[in-house]
């Protein structure tokens, strides 16, 4: 199988599998949202802040370093595995001992036990790192997809069952734990790699020299993407954090998931092209433009249908999350630039540039945070929109210098996608002026109309991104038909 075939196959498996997995998670999340309330989600959101902040320390940039290195030995994998496991245990102990302090900080007594139970995830993730890294290095997303879907489905049943019987916030906690435990078990059972008692300081130093700057940048990233949760949790109510997290969930379902899916496939593919700059630029453009084509249209449309969508799907008790969801979707439009440019910088060993850009761009969050503290969450989200646009231009500029893909060229390439997204969403917006009292009916009409307009315009103007995605989709369908004959 050629590298291109591997990339297409990996992208299809990663996309279809992740979409199926996220659809299952979304469906389960919708059921749980109807059984639980914003406060329960807010409490879990407070705990998640700290488990997420521990993730960069567990990885330490080693995963990217291992993928980047062409020939990894048992010593490479075992050294990284042992180090990450020790770091995972250390951070769990720190979190365990800090639980009372965290509880006092947010003035929520329940958090002590919640933090100590949810924190176990840190150790489980440390156990999984090498298995996932090897599969990603091999561009094997088929197995990861199957494991992800199985763990999501079974853990979802656990969460719904517990919520139905009145376990409240613990239904969310045990759902998360079950998903991690099942996923970890399946990865270990299916992986041929097993750790050895090999730990070489020189090997650790080699990978850490590349990964250390990624570690710092990862910490900055996690703090940046969680600082808003911290501010809301500290200065507002748990309910407000729950409302914010629901809006963020729907935004992430589109922006973050699609982008990370593509980036996960793009990194090993681009790594194999680092000595062929023309091919690398062409491959990056295709990954980037196709991702933006999908995310911008869906997110702009989601802004328009937010009200009937929220009320119909998760219920009127979440109505206050509509404005959060709309503003967050605009923030999410510019998200794809982050993981994809980061991949290119990693390929060329520009970890210092990743760190520098991370510090520069994340400093833009400070005004938004201050506005949020003094004026409220809505104004903070407006500040986030301005920050995300600014960060987009900064990263696009430096990427253009590196791969000879100018900022002007990038903007020109993106214009068809943005124009299409605006036209589709405006068409859907027209139906807001029609007297349709049934929110479900309004949602169906808007989505149907938007989809038709999207397909008609794409076909009429032969938009390249649409044609490429359609070709990949139909190729996969034909392959599946042939396989099952």
C-alpha positions as a Python dict, from the first residue, in 0.01 Angstrom:
ca = {
    (1, 'X'): (0, 0, 0),
    (2, 'X'): (143, 341, -99),
    (3, 'X'): (173, 630, 146),
    (4, 'X'): (-119, 803, -28),
    (5, 'X'): (-334, 492, 5),
    (6, 'X'): (-239, 464, 372),
    (7, 'X'): (-326, 830, 425),
    (8, 'X'): (-667, 795, 257),
    (9, 'X'): (-741, 469, 438),
    (10, 'X'): (-624, 611, 769),
    (11, 'X'): (-825, 926, 719),
    (12, 'X'): (-1138, 732, 631),
    (13, 'X'): (-1106, 495, 923),
    (14, 'X'): (-1012, 772, 1161),
    (15, 'X'): (-1290, 997, 1038),
    (16, 'X'): (-1567, 739, 1007),
    (17, 'X'): (-1464, 565, 1327),
    (18, 'X'): (-1424, 882, 1525),
    (19, 'X'): (-1750, 1016, 1385),
    (20, 'X'): (-1927, 695, 1485),
    (21, 'X'): (-1763, 708, 1825),
    (22, 'X'): (-1848, 1073, 1876),
    (23, 'X'): (-2201, 1016, 1751),
    (24, 'X'): (-2240, 742, 2012),
    (25, 'X'): (-2093, 972, 2277),
    (26, 'X'): (-2318, 1257, 2164),
    (27, 'X'): (-2627, 1034, 2166),
    (28, 'X'): (-2540, 906, 2514),
    (29, 'X'): (-2461, 1259, 2625),
    (30, 'X'): (-2803, 1374, 2506),
    (31, 'X'): (-2977, 1102, 2708),
    (32, 'X'): (-2767, 1184, 3015),
    (33, 'X'): (-2840, 1556, 2972),
    (34, 'X'): (-3211, 1476, 2988),
    (35, 'X'): (-3163, 1265, 3303),
    (36, 'X'): (-2922, 1504, 3474),
    (37, 'X'): (-2892, 1881, 3507),
    (38, 'X'): (-2633, 2155, 3449),
    (39, 'X'): (-2500, 2133, 3808),
    (40, 'X'): (-2392, 1767, 3773),
    (41, 'X'): (-2207, 1849, 3453),
    (42, 'X'): (-2055, 2153, 3621),
    (43, 'X'): (-1911, 1943, 3905),
    (44, 'X'): (-1755, 1696, 3661),
    (45, 'X'): (-1625, 1991, 3460),
    (46, 'X'): (-1443, 2121, 3769),
    (47, 'X'): (-1271, 1785, 3821),
    (48, 'X'): (-1187, 1746, 3451),
    (49, 'X'): (-993, 2073, 3461),
    (50, 'X'): (-721, 1908, 3669),
    (51, 'X'): (-708, 1571, 3492),
    (52, 'X'): (-672, 1752, 3159),
    (53, 'X'): (-394, 1972, 3296),
    (54, 'X'): (-199, 1657, 3388),
    (55, 'X'): (-208, 1517, 3032),
    (56, 'X'): (91, 1713, 2891),
    (57, 'X'): (312, 1583, 3174),
    (58, 'X'): (217, 1222, 3096),
    (59, 'X'): (294, 1260, 2726),
    (60, 'X'): (582, 1509, 2760),
    (61, 'X'): (595, 1528, 2379),
    (62, 'X'): (726, 1171, 2365),
    (63, 'X'): (447, 1045, 2143),
    (64, 'X'): (534, 1300, 1872),
    (65, 'X'): (903, 1224, 1914),
    (66, 'X'): (848, 849, 1870),
    (67, 'X'): (629, 903, 1562),
    (68, 'X'): (887, 1140, 1416),
    (69, 'X'): (1174, 892, 1464),
    (70, 'X'): (1182, 651, 1169),
    (71, 'X'): (1316, 340, 1346),
    (72, 'X'): (1220, 303, 1711),
    (73, 'X'): (1369, 21, 1917),
    (74, 'X'): (1234, -169, 2216),
    (75, 'X'): (1456, 53, 2429),
    (76, 'X'): (1281, 364, 2292),
    (77, 'X'): (934, 232, 2368),
    (78, 'X'): (1015, 76, 2707),
    (79, 'X'): (1206, 379, 2834),
    (80, 'X'): (922, 614, 2744),
    (81, 'X'): (663, 372, 2886),
    (82, 'X'): (836, 341, 3225),
    (83, 'X'): (894, 715, 3252),
    (84, 'X'): (533, 802, 3161),
    (85, 'X'): (392, 548, 3404),
    (86, 'X'): (601, 689, 3689),
    (87, 'X'): (491, 1042, 3598),
    (88, 'X'): (127, 927, 3585),
    (89, 'X'): (145, 772, 3933),
    (90, 'X'): (321, 1082, 4068),
    (91, 'X'): (54, 1317, 3933),
    (92, 'X'): (-227, 1101, 4062),
    (93, 'X'): (-75, 1114, 4412),
    (94, 'X'): (-43, 1493, 4386),
    (95, 'X'): (-406, 1519, 4276),
    (96, 'X'): (-517, 1281, 4552),
    (97, 'X'): (-345, 1491, 4820),
    (98, 'X'): (-463, 1820, 4666),
    (99, 'X'): (-831, 1718, 4656),
    (100, 'X'): (-927, 1906, 4979),
    (101, 'X'): (-755, 2222, 4850),
    (102, 'X'): (-940, 2198, 4517),
    (103, 'X'): (-1267, 2146, 4702),
    (104, 'X'): (-1207, 2457, 4917),
    (105, 'X'): (-1103, 2663, 4614),
    (106, 'X'): (-1435, 2600, 4438),
    (107, 'X'): (-1632, 2580, 4765),
    (108, 'X'): (-1776, 2241, 4664),
    (109, 'X'): (-1737, 1969, 4936),
    (110, 'X'): (-1830, 1691, 4691),
    (111, 'X'): (-1515, 1752, 4491),
    (112, 'X'): (-1281, 1575, 4737),
    (113, 'X'): (-1401, 1224, 4653),
    (114, 'X'): (-1479, 1312, 4292),
    (115, 'X'): (-1124, 1432, 4229),
    (116, 'X'): (-970, 1123, 4387),
    (117, 'X'): (-1184, 883, 4184),
    (118, 'X'): (-1169, 1062, 3847),
    (119, 'X'): (-794, 1113, 3889),
    (120, 'X'): (-736, 741, 3828),
    (121, 'X'): (-779, 827, 3458),
    (122, 'X'): (-430, 981, 3466),
    (123, 'X'): (-265, 646, 3539),
    (124, 'X'): (-478, 464, 3281),
    (125, 'X'): (-382, 714, 3009),
    (126, 'X'): (-14, 669, 3096),
    (127, 'X'): (-52, 294, 3043),
    (128, 'X'): (-199, 345, 2694),
    (129, 'X'): (47, 590, 2542),
    (130, 'X'): (286, 350, 2366),
    (131, 'X'): (14, 126, 2222),
    (132, 'X'): (-162, 427, 2071),
    (133, 'X'): (166, 576, 1948),
    (134, 'X'): (266, 257, 1765),
    (135, 'X'): (-73, 230, 1594),
    (136, 'X'): (-59, 597, 1491),
    (137, 'X'): (297, 558, 1364),
    (138, 'X'): (177, 269, 1146),
    (139, 'X'): (-121, 481, 1030),
    (140, 'X'): (-342, 204, 1167),
    (141, 'X'): (-661, 373, 1278),
    (142, 'X'): (-885, 76, 1207),
    (143, 'X'): (-806, -98, 1535),
    (144, 'X'): (-818, 226, 1734),
    (145, 'X'): (-1159, 296, 1582),
    (146, 'X'): (-1303, -41, 1682),
    (147, 'X'): (-1170, -12, 2037),
    (148, 'X'): (-1301, 343, 2071),
    (149, 'X'): (-1651, 253, 1954),
    (150, 'X'): (-1675, -54, 2181),
    (151, 'X'): (-1556, 137, 2489),
    (152, 'X'): (-1787, 432, 2418),
    (153, 'X'): (-2091, 210, 2371),
    (154, 'X'): (-2041, -5, 2682),
    (155, 'X'): (-1944, 287, 2907),
    (156, 'X'): (-2247, 478, 2776),
    (157, 'X'): (-2477, 199, 2888),
    (158, 'X'): (-2310, 210, 3230),
    (159, 'X'): (-2360, 588, 3258),
    (160, 'X'): (-2723, 586, 3145),
    (161, 'X'): (-2811, 298, 3377),
    (162, 'X'): (-2659, 471, 3678),
    (163, 'X'): (-2826, 804, 3591),
    (164, 'X'): (-3163, 631, 3551),
    (165, 'X'): (-3131, 481, 3900),
    (166, 'X'): (-3048, 816, 4058),
    (167, 'X'): (-2669, 812, 4097),
    (168, 'X'): (-2648, 1173, 3978),
    (169, 'X'): (-2297, 1305, 3915),
    (170, 'X'): (-2147, 960, 3980),
    (171, 'X'): (-2311, 828, 3664),
    (172, 'X'): (-2088, 1067, 3467),
    (173, 'X'): (-1781, 970, 3672),
    (174, 'X'): (-1822, 594, 3632),
    (175, 'X'): (-1905, 631, 3265),
    (176, 'X'): (-1569, 805, 3211),
    (177, 'X'): (-1380, 548, 3418),
    (178, 'X'): (-1548, 256, 3241),
    (179, 'X'): (-1458, 401, 2901),
    (180, 'X'): (-1091, 440, 2996),
    (181, 'X'): (-1063, 95, 3155),
    (182, 'X'): (-1231, -85, 2862),
    (183, 'X'): (-1024, 106, 2605),
    (184, 'X'): (-700, 35, 2791),
    (185, 'X'): (-778, -334, 2830),
    (186, 'X'): (-858, -377, 2461),
    (187, 'X'): (-543, -192, 2352),
    (188, 'X'): (-326, -417, 2566),
    (189, 'X'): (-501, -733, 2453),
    (190, 'X'): (-472, -646, 2084),
    (191, 'X'): (-120, -500, 2087),
    (192, 'X'): (181, -716, 2003),
    (193, 'X'): (410, -478, 2188),
    (194, 'X'): (483, -545, 2554),
    (195, 'X'): (717, -341, 2777),
    (196, 'X'): (1058, -468, 2885),
    (197, 'X'): (1258, -374, 3192),
    (198, 'X'): (1476, -142, 2986),
    (199, 'X'): (1537, 216, 3091),
    (200, 'X'): (1812, 414, 2923),
    (201, 'X'): (1883, 768, 3030),
    (202, 'X'): (2039, 853, 2692),
    (203, 'X'): (1720, 741, 2515),
    (204, 'X'): (1505, 942, 2752),
    (205, 'X'): (1726, 1246, 2698),
    (206, 'X'): (1704, 1206, 2318),
    (207, 'X'): (1324, 1211, 2316),
    (208, 'X'): (1295, 1472, 2588),
    (209, 'X'): (1524, 1712, 2400),
    (210, 'X'): (1256, 1724, 2130),
    (211, 'X'): (957, 1679, 2359),
    (212, 'X'): (1047, 1922, 2639),
    (213, 'X'): (937, 2228, 2444),
    (214, 'X'): (623, 2043, 2340),
    (215, 'X'): (564, 1969, 2708),
    (216, 'X'): (579, 2338, 2793),
    (217, 'X'): (359, 2423, 2496),
    (218, 'X'): (118, 2144, 2595),
    (219, 'X'): (92, 2287, 2944),
    (220, 'X'): (22, 2632, 2800),
    (221, 'X'): (-239, 2484, 2565),
    (222, 'X'): (-419, 2296, 2841),
    (223, 'X'): (-413, 2595, 3075),
    (224, 'X'): (-540, 2816, 2792),
    (225, 'X'): (-828, 2587, 2698),
    (226, 'X'): (-922, 2530, 3062),
    (227, 'X'): (-868, 2875, 3207),
    (228, 'X'): (-1217, 2974, 3098),
    (229, 'X'): (-1360, 2674, 3285),
    (230, 'X'): (-1159, 2771, 3593),
    (231, 'X'): (-1286, 3131, 3577),
    (232, 'X'): (-1648, 3021, 3535),
    (233, 'X'): (-1618, 2760, 3812),
    (234, 'X'): (-1455, 3007, 4053),
    (235, 'X'): (-1651, 3325, 3989),
    (236, 'X'): (-1988, 3181, 3886),
    (237, 'X'): (-2200, 2877, 3976),
    (238, 'X'): (-2146, 2510, 3893),
    (239, 'X'): (-2466, 2539, 3689),
    (240, 'X'): (-2307, 2804, 3465),
    (241, 'X'): (-2007, 2580, 3403),
    (242, 'X'): (-2249, 2300, 3314),
    (243, 'X'): (-2427, 2523, 3062),
    (244, 'X'): (-2095, 2634, 2917),
    (245, 'X'): (-1973, 2274, 2891),
    (246, 'X'): (-2283, 2169, 2695),
    (247, 'X'): (-2229, 2448, 2444),
    (248, 'X'): (-1863, 2351, 2421),
    (249, 'X'): (-1952, 1984, 2372),
    (250, 'X'): (-2148, 2055, 2054),
    (251, 'X'): (-1879, 2289, 1924),
    (252, 'X'): (-1605, 2034, 1993),
    (253, 'X'): (-1807, 1759, 1829),
    (254, 'X'): (-1752, 1941, 1502),
    (255, 'X'): (-1446, 2169, 1527),
    (256, 'X'): (-1211, 1981, 1756),
    (257, 'X'): (-1298, 1626, 1658),
    (258, 'X'): (-1277, 1673, 1282),
    (259, 'X'): (-956, 1873, 1315),
    (260, 'X'): (-787, 1626, 1550),
    (261, 'X'): (-898, 1332, 1334),
    (262, 'X'): (-737, 1486, 1027),
    (263, 'X'): (-430, 1598, 1222),
    (264, 'X'): (-383, 1249, 1364),
    (265, 'X'): (-354, 1109, 1012),
    (266, 'X'): (-165, 1410, 876),
    (267, 'X'): (129, 1391, 1116),
    (268, 'X'): (273, 1051, 1012),
    (269, 'X'): (196, 1129, 647),
    (270, 'X'): (370, 1469, 656),
    (271, 'X'): (658, 1319, 852),
    (272, 'X'): (731, 1093, 555),
    (273, 'X'): (743, 1399, 325),
    (274, 'X'): (976, 1621, 525),
    (275, 'X'): (1249, 1584, 261),
    (276, 'X'): (1006, 1673, -20),
    (277, 'X'): (884, 2030, 53),
    (278, 'X'): (667, 2063, -259),
    (279, 'X'): (476, 1743, -182),
    (280, 'X'): (448, 1840, 184),
    (281, 'X'): (298, 2178, 98),
    (282, 'X'): (48, 2018, -138),
    (283, 'X'): (-50, 1754, 119),
    (284, 'X'): (-89, 2016, 393),
    (285, 'X'): (-313, 2230, 171),
    (286, 'X'): (-543, 1938, 103),
    (287, 'X'): (-567, 1843, 471),
    (288, 'X'): (-621, 2205, 577),
    (289, 'X'): (-868, 2318, 310),
    (290, 'X'): (-1081, 2005, 327),
    (291, 'X'): (-1102, 2037, 705),
    (292, 'X'): (-1197, 2404, 692),
    (293, 'X'): (-1453, 2329, 419),
    (294, 'X'): (-1638, 2091, 649),
    (295, 'X'): (-1604, 2269, 981),
    (296, 'X'): (-1688, 2622, 869),
    (297, 'X'): (-2012, 2518, 695),
    (298, 'X'): (-2131, 2299, 982),
    (299, 'X'): (-2041, 2546, 1258),
    (300, 'X'): (-2199, 2849, 1089),
    (301, 'X'): (-2510, 2640, 1033),
    (302, 'X'): (-2510, 2530, 1395),
    (303, 'X'): (-2512, 2896, 1504),
    (304, 'X'): (-2836, 2944, 1311),
    (305, 'X'): (-3014, 2628, 1431),
    (306, 'X'): (-2885, 2648, 1791),
    (307, 'X'): (-3221, 2729, 1953),
    (308, 'X'): (-3439, 2456, 1796),
    (309, 'X'): (-3146, 2215, 1821),
    (310, 'X'): (-3088, 2259, 2195),
    (311, 'X'): (-3455, 2266, 2292),
    (312, 'X'): (-3539, 1963, 2076),
    (313, 'X'): (-3233, 1752, 2153),
    (314, 'X'): (-3147, 1807, 2521),
    (315, 'X'): (-3451, 1988, 2657),
    (316, 'X'): (-3566, 2328, 2774),
    (317, 'X'): (-3364, 2303, 3099),
    (318, 'X'): (-3059, 2375, 2881),
    (319, 'X'): (-3208, 2677, 2705),
    (320, 'X'): (-2962, 2916, 2872),
    (321, 'X'): (-2674, 2733, 2699),
    (322, 'X'): (-2791, 2842, 2351),
    (323, 'X'): (-2603, 3172, 2343),
    (324, 'X'): (-2289, 3000, 2475),
    (325, 'X'): (-2311, 2740, 2201),
    (326, 'X'): (-2356, 3003, 1928),
    (327, 'X'): (-2056, 3208, 2035),
    (328, 'X'): (-1839, 2899, 2088),
    (329, 'X'): (-1921, 2773, 1739),
    (330, 'X'): (-1778, 3096, 1594),
    (331, 'X'): (-1466, 3042, 1805),
    (332, 'X'): (-1443, 2685, 1672),
    (333, 'X'): (-1440, 2791, 1305),
    (334, 'X'): (-1073, 2885, 1336),
    (335, 'X'): (-966, 2579, 1537),
    (336, 'X'): (-835, 2357, 1248),
    (337, 'X'): (-528, 2578, 1197),
    (338, 'X'): (-391, 2480, 1539),
    (339, 'X'): (-337, 2101, 1520),
    (340, 'X'): (-243, 2109, 1151),
    (341, 'X'): (20, 2384, 1173),
    (342, 'X'): (152, 2221, 1489),
    (343, 'X'): (207, 1901, 1288),
    (344, 'X'): (414, 2084, 1026),
    (345, 'X'): (627, 2250, 1293),
    (346, 'X'): (683, 1910, 1456),
    (347, 'X'): (785, 1754, 1124),
    (348, 'X'): (1058, 2015, 1077),
    (349, 'X'): (1167, 1991, 1441),
    (350, 'X'): (1052, 2348, 1516),
    (351, 'X'): (948, 2276, 1875),
    (352, 'X'): (1091, 2615, 1983),
    (353, 'X'): (864, 2787, 1732),
    (354, 'X'): (564, 2590, 1863),
    (355, 'X'): (650, 2705, 2215),
    (356, 'X'): (703, 3069, 2113),
    (357, 'X'): (380, 3087, 1917),
    (358, 'X'): (199, 2913, 2202),
    (359, 'X'): (312, 3175, 2452),
    (360, 'X'): (239, 3462, 2215),
    (361, 'X'): (-107, 3346, 2110),
    (362, 'X'): (-222, 3232, 2453),
    (363, 'X'): (-138, 3570, 2604),
    (364, 'X'): (-431, 3694, 2397),
    (365, 'X'): (-662, 3516, 2642),
    (366, 'X'): (-581, 3756, 2927),
    (367, 'X'): (-814, 4039, 2815),
    (368, 'X'): (-1100, 3791, 2755),
    (369, 'X'): (-1059, 3645, 3104),
    (370, 'X'): (-1061, 3987, 3270),
    (371, 'X'): (-1368, 4087, 3071),
    (372, 'X'): (-1539, 3765, 3179),
    (373, 'X'): (-1465, 3819, 3548),
    (374, 'X'): (-1600, 4173, 3549),
    (375, 'X'): (-1875, 4170, 3285),
    (376, 'X'): (-1992, 3808, 3247),
    (377, 'X'): (-1951, 3491, 3043),
    (378, 'X'): (-2108, 3622, 2720),
    (379, 'X'): (-1857, 3905, 2692),
    (380, 'X'): (-1575, 3663, 2769),
    (381, 'X'): (-1686, 3450, 2474),
    (382, 'X'): (-1687, 3754, 2246),
    (383, 'X'): (-1328, 3814, 2354),
    (384, 'X'): (-1249, 3451, 2271),
    (385, 'X'): (-1373, 3507, 1915),
    (386, 'X'): (-1135, 3800, 1869),
    (387, 'X'): (-849, 3597, 2020),
    (388, 'X'): (-916, 3297, 1795),
    (389, 'X'): (-914, 3511, 1479),
    (390, 'X'): (-590, 3681, 1584),
    (391, 'X'): (-427, 3346, 1668),
    (392, 'X'): (-533, 3212, 1329),
    (393, 'X'): (-350, 3489, 1145),
    (394, 'X'): (-37, 3458, 1359),
    (395, 'X'): (0, 3083, 1301),
    (396, 'X'): (-93, 3104, 933),
    (397, 'X'): (178, 3369, 882),
    (398, 'X'): (459, 3163, 1037),
    (399, 'X'): (341, 2847, 861),
    (400, 'X'): (351, 3034, 530),
    (401, 'X'): (713, 3131, 589),
    (402, 'X'): (809, 2771, 662),
    (403, 'X'): (643, 2590, 369),
    (404, 'X'): (616, 2878, 120),
    (405, 'X'): (238, 2907, 157),
    (406, 'X'): (173, 3278, 204),
    (407, 'X'): (-99, 3419, 427),
    (408, 'X'): (-260, 3583, 124),
    (409, 'X'): (-265, 3250, -61),
    (410, 'X'): (-419, 3075, 239),
    (411, 'X'): (-696, 3335, 269),
    (412, 'X'): (-770, 3317, -105),
    (413, 'X'): (-791, 2938, -83),
    (414, 'X'): (-1031, 2960, 212),
    (415, 'X'): (-1269, 3214, 57),
    (416, 'X'): (-1488, 2961, -132),
    (417, 'X'): (-1547, 2764, 190),
    (418, 'X'): (-1640, 3073, 390),
    (419, 'X'): (-1867, 3212, 119),
    (420, 'X'): (-2045, 2877, 94),
    (421, 'X'): (-2083, 2860, 473),
    (422, 'X'): (-2231, 3211, 486),
    (423, 'X'): (-2475, 3144, 201),
    (424, 'X'): (-2594, 2816, 353),
    (425, 'X'): (-2640, 2962, 702),
    (426, 'X'): (-2815, 3273, 567),
    (427, 'X'): (-3060, 3053, 375),
    (428, 'X'): (-3133, 2859, 694),
    (429, 'X'): (-3173, 3185, 885),
    (430, 'X'): (-3460, 3294, 660),
    (431, 'X'): (-3682, 3029, 816),
    (432, 'X'): (-3643, 3200, 1156),
    (433, 'X'): (-3875, 3471, 1022),
    (434, 'X'): (-4145, 3216, 934),
    (435, 'X'): (-4407, 3144, 1200),
    (436, 'X'): (-4317, 2783, 1286),
    (437, 'X'): (-4401, 2712, 1648),
    (438, 'X'): (-4282, 2351, 1651),
    (439, 'X'): (-3906, 2355, 1722),
    (440, 'X'): (-3851, 2004, 1585),
    (441, 'X'): (-4024, 2092, 1258),
    (442, 'X'): (-3821, 2414, 1233),
    (443, 'X'): (-3498, 2221, 1289),
    (444, 'X'): (-3583, 1962, 1021),
    (445, 'X'): (-3674, 2230, 766),
    (446, 'X'): (-3360, 2433, 832),
    (447, 'X'): (-3122, 2135, 818),
    (448, 'X'): (-3286, 1992, 504),
    (449, 'X'): (-3277, 2325, 324),
    (450, 'X'): (-2918, 2392, 427),
    (451, 'X'): (-2804, 2051, 308),
    (452, 'X'): (-2972, 2093, -32),
    (453, 'X'): (-2821, 2440, -82),
    (454, 'X'): (-2477, 2308, 24),
    (455, 'X'): (-2485, 2023, -230),
    (456, 'X'): (-2633, 2231, -516),
    (457, 'X'): (-2376, 2513, -484),
    (458, 'X'): (-2085, 2269, -442),
    (459, 'X'): (-2191, 2074, -751),
    (460, 'X'): (-2269, 2386, -956),
    (461, 'X'): (-1932, 2553, -892),
    (462, 'X'): (-1736, 2225, -879),
    (463, 'X'): (-1570, 2318, -551),
    (464, 'X'): (-1247, 2122, -525),
    (465, 'X'): (-1281, 2035, -157),
    (466, 'X'): (-1632, 1900, -215),
    (467, 'X'): (-1522, 1693, -514),
    (468, 'X'): (-1227, 1547, -323),
    (469, 'X'): (-1435, 1457, -19),
    (470, 'X'): (-1707, 1307, -240),
    (471, 'X'): (-1448, 1102, -427),
    (472, 'X'): (-1300, 967, -103),
    (473, 'X'): (-1647, 885, 27),
    (474, 'X'): (-1759, 702, -288),
    (475, 'X'): (-1426, 519, -312),
    (476, 'X'): (-1473, 388, 39),
    (477, 'X'): (-1832, 278, -38),
    (478, 'X'): (-1713, 88, -345),
    (479, 'X'): (-1437, -75, -143),
    (480, 'X'): (-1684, -187, 121),
    (481, 'X'): (-1922, -326, -143),
    (482, 'X'): (-1639, -520, -304),
    (483, 'X'): (-1521, -647, 34),
    (484, 'X'): (-1861, -786, 131),
    (485, 'X'): (-1944, -955, -201),
}
